[in-house]
Amino acid sequence: MSGTKRLPAGRPRKASQRRAKSAAQPHAPIVRSWNPGESLFWKGRAGIFRRDVGDGEHAEIVIAERTYRVQISELT
């Protein structure tokens, strides 16, 4: 029976399982890449992206001459 999906043991599927569609795989979230010097907003304040810390979660930003270490997911 070519073209039919069987169970791992080789037995055919039940009638209720034959037309079942597989669940859609969730897509990975799109992560924006920031470049040094880019303008951004964090908690309603305008700032400038300085650098990615390197752990994949945090970045350094500058707002009004102060440097903050924030989570990249919080930046807009």
C-alpha positions in Angstrom: 0.0 0.0 0.0 2.2 2.8 -1.2 1.3 6.3 -0.1 -0.4 5.4 3.1 1.1 6.2 6.5 1.3 3.3 8.9 2.0 3.1 12.5 5.5 2.4 13.6 4.8 -1.4 14.1 3.6 -1.6 10.5 -0.1 -2.0 11.4 -2.6 0.2 9.5 -4.2 3.2 11.2 -7.7 3.2 12.6 -10.4 4.8 10.5 -10.6 7.8 12.9 -6.9 8.4 12.5 -6.7 8.2 8.7 -7.9 11.7 7.8 -6.4 13.4 10.8 -4.1 16.2 9.9 -0.9 16.7 11.7 -0.6 19.8 14.0 1.1 22.8 12.4 4.6 23.4 13.6 4.9 26.8 15.4 7.2 29.2 13.7 10.2 30.6 15.4 9.8 34.2 16.5 11.5 36.7 14.3 14.3 38.4 16.2 15.4 41.8 15.0 19.1 42.4 14.8 20.3 45.7 16.2 23.3 47.6 14.9 25.3 50.0 17.1 24.1 53.5 16.8 20.5 52.6 15.9 17.7 54.6 17.6 15.2 52.6 19.7 12.6 52.9 22.4 12.7 51.2 25.8 9.9 51.7 28.3 8.7 54.8 26.4 12.1 56.4 26.3 14.2 57.1 23.2 17.7 55.8 23.2 20.6 54.5 21.2 21.7 50.9 20.9 25.3 50.5 22.0 26.1 46.7 21.8 24.9 43.2 22.3 26.4 41.8 25.5 27.0 38.4 23.9 24.7 36.1 25.9 21.9 36.4 23.4 19.5 38.0 25.9 20.9 41.4 26.9 22.1 44.6 25.3 23.6 47.9 26.4 21.7 51.0 25.4 22.3 54.7 26.1 19.6 57.0 27.3 20.5 60.6 28.3 24.2 59.8 28.8 23.4 56.8 31.0 24.1 53.2 30.0 21.5 50.5 30.7 21.7 46.8 30.4 18.3 45.6 29.2 16.7 42.5 27.7 16.7 42.6 23.9 13.1 41.4 23.8 12.0 44.7 25.6 13.4 46.9 22.8 11.3 48.4 20.1 
